[in-house]
Amino acid sequence: MSSPSDPARLVWRLTLEVPGLEHVSAVETALEPFVESLTSFEVIEDGLWWRVTGYARGPRPDMAEIGTRISLTAAAEGIALETPVLDQIEDRDWASDVLKSFVPIHAGQFVVHGSHLDAAEVVRPGAIGIVVDAGQAFGSGEHGTTRGCLTMIDHLARRGKPVGRVLDMGCGTGVLAIAAAQRFNPRRLRRRVLAVDNDPRSVAVTAENIHINHVRDRVIPLISEGFRRPEVMAHGPYDLILANILARPLARMAPVVVRHLAPGGRLVLSGLTPRQDSWVLNAYRRRGLVLDKRLVLDGWTTLMMRRAPRRQD
């Protein structure tokens, strides 16, 4: 029988603050070989800093090697990173604690909840449940950007706007693609929803969530760097493009995104703070799009823009 002091029962916590969400994935990749689980949370209201925390059991992690990995990551990302703080904590079921802290999220007609909850108890009659577990990848529904996008999808569906071809660019967990497939009448979808990400882990998580939510016949997960993969280009033009990414890549992608948006199509953009929305908005206005709706949730802005319909001769 083991005692609390046995190395196998020790739990170590690594904590590191990262200057910007765009660098979180690289830091998580550097820490993955040394920990059993990772969580990332915003710690400053304007979204500039994120706290990455890893948990490991057993012998004390090799901080020299971890420091080297973090230094290399910092150099590659062009940022300054401190060596992670290491402390020993109480032996608990941390995965279970994370699940318990992931309460159901309500956004329009959607209810996003973890698999540890009974859908019959948390999804009200007439609502649409989406099962996504916390900690899989960014975009599990608890973040203001994801909630904003879900609200915009629900808003479009309530207005009865025809939606045929849908693209979720930077899909994360696939929650937006799943929501679009569930909310819009499947008979109207001329093709299946495309869920695209350049991170293979995100696409794998999306594929799993598509299966869990019973929409495999309506959503296609793909690995692609933006629109570079031929299937992504061939699937368009899109009636609805969802892009919950970050302000800088959203502005940079404006020319190619607009090129693949159908006349009369809608574009939902999120991952930007209220101080950044004018910058992103202007990048798309210069290419002929107009603002339909702006929504601010938890310090994050979500924009819905529209392309003018094709003129009739």
C-alpha positions in Angstrom: 0.0 0.0 0.0 1.4 3.4 -1.0 1.7 6.4 1.3 1.1 10.0 0.4 4.8 10.6 0.2 5.3 7.9 -2.5 6.6 9.5 -5.8 3.8 7.8 -7.7 1.3 9.9 -5.7 3.0 13.2 -6.0 1.3 15.8 -8.2 3.3 18.7 -9.7 1.8 21.9 -11.2 3.7 23.9 -13.9 2.4 27.4 -14.4 3.5 29.8 -17.1 2.0 33.1 -18.3 2.0 33.7 -22.1 1.7 37.1 -23.8 -1.1 36.4 -26.3 -3.5 33.7 -27.3 -1.6 33.2 -30.6 1.4 31.8 -28.7 -0.5 29.5 -26.3 -0.5 26.5 -28.7 3.3 26.6 -29.1 3.8 26.7 -25.3 1.4 23.8 -24.8 3.3 21.8 -27.4 6.6 22.5 -25.5 5.1 21.4 -22.2 3.1 18.3 -23.4 6.0 15.8 -23.0 6.3 16.6 -19.3 2.7 16.7 -18.1 -0.5 14.6 -18.2 -3.0 17.4 -18.7 -3.0 21.1 -19.7 -5.4 24.0 -19.2 -5.2 27.6 -20.6 -7.1 30.5 -19.3 -7.2 34.3 -20.0 -5.9 36.2 -17.0 -6.1 39.8 -18.2 -9.4 41.4 -19.4 -8.1 42.6 -22.7 -6.9 39.2 -23.6 -3.2 40.0 -23.8 -2.1 37.4 -21.3 -2.9 33.7 -20.8 -2.0 31.3 -18.0 -1.0 27.8 -19.2 -1.0 25.2 -16.4 0.2 21.6 -16.6 -0.3 18.8 -14.1 2.1 15.8 -13.8 2.2 12.8 -11.4 5.3 11.0 -10.1 8.9 12.1 -9.9 9.8 15.8 -10.0 9.8 17.1 -13.6 13.1 17.9 -15.1 13.1 21.7 -14.9 16.3 22.1 -16.7 15.0 20.4 -19.8 11.6 22.2 -19.5 13.5 25.5 -19.3 15.4 24.7 -22.5 12.2 23.8 -24.3 10.5 27.0 -23.2 13.6 29.1 -24.3 13.5 27.5 -27.7 9.8 28.1 -28.0 10.2 31.7 -27.0 12.9 32.3 -29.6 10.8 30.6 -32.3 7.7 32.7 -31.4 9.7 35.9 -30.9 8.5 36.5 -27.4 9.8 36.6 -23.9 8.9 33.7 -21.6 9.9 33.0 -18.0 10.7 29.5 -16.8 7.5 27.8 -15.6 6.8 28.0 -11.9 6.8 24.5 -10.3 4.9 23.6 -7.1 3.7 20.4 -5.5 -0.1 20.2 -4.8 -2.7 18.0 -3.2 -3.3 14.6 -4.9 -6.7 15.0 -6.4 -8.6 14.0 -9.5 -7.8 17.1 -11.5 -9.6 15.9 -14.7 -12.8 15.5 -12.7 -12.4 18.9 -11.2 -12.0 20.5 -14.6 -15.2 18.8 -15.8 -17.1 19.9 -12.8 -16.1 23.5 -13.3 -17.3 23.4 -17.0 -21.0 24.4 -16.4 -23.5 24.4 -19.3 -23.2 27.4 -21.6 -26.3 29.0 -23.1 -26.1 30.9 -26.4 -29.3 31.5 -28.2 -31.0 28.1 -28.7 -27.7 26.3 -28.0 -26.6 24.6 -24.8 -23.0 23.5 -24.8 -22.2 21.0 -22.0 -19.6 18.4 -21.1 -20.2 14.6 -21.5 -20.2 14.3 -17.7 -23.6 15.9 -17.6 -27.0 14.3 -18.5 -28.3 16.1 -21.5 -31.9 15.4 -20.4 -31.2 17.5 -17.3 -29.3 20.4 -18.7 -30.8 20.9 -22.2 -34.3 22.5 -21.9 -37.1 21.4 -24.3 -36.7 22.9 -27.7 -33.0 23.8 -27.2 -30.1 22.2 -29.1 -27.5 20.5 -27.1 -23.8 20.3 -28.1 -21.5 17.9 -26.2 -17.9 19.3 -26.0 -15.6 18.5 -23.1 -13.5 21.2 -21.5 -9.8 21.1 -22.1 -9.9 19.4 -25.5 -8.8 22.4 -27.5 -9.6 26.1 -27.7 -13.2 26.8 -28.4 -15.2 24.5 -26.1 -17.9 27.1 -25.7 -17.0 28.9 -22.4 -15.1 31.7 -24.1 -16.8 34.9 -25.1 -15.7 34.6 -28.7 -17.3 31.1 -29.1 -20.5 32.2 -27.4 -20.6 35.2 -29.6 -20.4 33.1 -32.8 -23.0 30.7 -31.5 -25.3 33.6 -30.8 -24.8 34.9 -34.4 -25.5 31.5 -35.9 -28.7 31.3 -33.9 -29.6 34.9 -35.0 -29.2 34.0 -38.6 -31.3 30.8 -38.2 -34.1 32.8 -36.5 -34.2 35.3 -39.4 -34.7 32.4 -41.8 -31.8 33.4 -44.0 -31.0 30.7 -46.6 -27.7 29.0 -45.9 -26.3 26.4 -48.2 -22.5 26.1 -47.9 -20.9 26.7 -44.6 -17.2 26.9 -43.6 -15.8 26.9 -40.1 -12.3 28.3 -40.5 -10.0 27.6 -37.5 -12.5 25.1 -36.1 -10.8 24.3 -32.8 -13.2 21.7 -31.2 -15.6 22.0 -34.1 -18.4 23.5 -32.0 -19.3 26.1 -34.5 -19.5 23.6 -37.4 -21.6 21.3 -35.3 -23.9 24.2 -34.3 -24.3 25.2 -38.0 -25.1 21.7 -39.0 -27.7 21.4 -36.3 -29.3 24.8 -36.5 -29.8 25.1 -40.2 -32.3 22.8 -42.0 -30.1 19.9 -43.3 -32.2 19.7 -46.5 -31.2 23.2 -47.4 -27.5 22.4 -47.1 -26.4 21.7 -50.7 -23.1 20.4 -49.3 -21.8 19.4 -45.9 -20.3 22.0 -43.5 -16.5 22.2 -43.8 -14.6 22.3 -40.5 -11.0 23.4 -41.2 -7.9 24.0 -39.0 -4.2 24.0 -39.5 -3.6 22.1 -36.2 -4.0 18.3 -36.6 -4.9 18.0 -32.9 -7.9 20.3 -33.4 -9.1 18.5 -36.5 -8.8 15.2 -34.5 -10.9 16.6 -31.7 -13.4 18.0 -34.2 -13.8 14.6 -35.8 -14.4 13.1 -32.4 -17.0 15.7 -31.5 -18.7 15.3 -34.8 -19.2 11.6 -34.0 -20.4 12.3 -30.4 -23.0 14.9 -31.7 -24.2 12.6 -34.5 -23.5 15.0 -37.4 -20.9 12.9 -39.3 -23.2 13.0 -42.3 -23.3 16.9 -42.2 -19.7 18.0 -41.3 -16.3 17.3 -42.9 -13.2 17.9 -40.8 -10.1 18.9 -42.8 -6.5 19.9 -42.1 -5.6 23.0 -44.2 -3.6 26.2 -43.9 -6.4 28.6 -44.6 -7.9 28.1 -48.1 -4.8 26.4 -49.5 -6.2 22.9 -49.6 -8.0 22.3 -53.0 -11.1 20.9 -51.3 -11.6 24.1 -49.3 -11.6 26.2 -52.4 -13.7 23.8 -54.5 -16.4 23.6 -51.7 -17.2 27.3 -52.1 -18.3 29.9 -52.6 -19.7 29.9 -49.1 -23.1 31.3 -47.9 -21.6 31.5 -44.4 -18.0 31.6 -43.2 -17.3 31.4 -39.5 -13.8 32.5 -38.4 -13.1 32.6 -34.6 -9.4 33.2 -34.8 -7.5 36.5 -33.8 -7.6 40.0 -35.0 -4.3 40.0 -36.9 -4.9 36.9 -39.0 -8.5 37.9 -39.6 -7.4 41.2 -41.1 -4.6 39.6 -43.1 -7.1 37.0 -44.5 -9.6 39.6 -45.7 -8.9 39.4 -49.4 -9.0 35.6 -49.7 -12.0 35.3 -47.3 -14.1 37.7 -49.3 -13.1 36.0 -52.5 -14.7 32.8 -51.3 -17.8 34.4 -49.8 -20.9 34.0 -52.1 -22.8 37.1 -53.1 -25.3 37.8 -50.3 -23.2 35.6 -48.0 -22.6 36.2 -44.3 -19.3 36.3 -42.5 -19.0 35.9 -38.7 -15.7 37.1 -37.3 -14.5 36.8 -33.7 -11.3 36.6 -31.5 -10.9 40.4 -31.3 -11.2 42.9 -28.5 -13.4 46.0 -28.8 -10.3 48.1 -29.4 -9.4 45.9 -32.4 -12.9 45.6 -34.1 -12.6 48.9 -36.1 -9.3 47.7 -37.6 -10.7 44.3 -38.6 -14.0 45.8 -39.7 -12.2 48.3 -42.1 -10.2 45.5 -43.6 -13.4 43.9 -44.8 -15.3 47.1 -45.6 -12.6 48.0 -48.0 -13.5 44.9 -49.9 -17.2 45.7 -50.1 -18.7 44.0 -47.0 -21.1 45.8 -44.7 -21.7 45.3 -41.0 -24.9 43.5 -40.1 -24.5 43.0 -36.4 -21.9 43.6 -33.6 -21.9 41.7 -30.3 -19.7 42.2 -27.3 -19.5 39.4 -24.7 -17.0 39.0 -21.8 -14.7 41.7 -23.3 -14.6 40.1 -26.8 -16.3 41.4 -30.0 -18.1 39.3 -32.6 -18.9 40.8 -36.0 -21.4 39.6 -38.6 -20.8 41.1 -42.0 -22.6 40.7 -45.3 -21.6 40.7 -49.0 -23.9 42.5 -51.4 -26.0 40.2 -53.5 -25.2 39.9 -57.2 -27.0 42.5 -59.4 -29.8 41.2 -61.6 -29.7 42.3 -65.2 
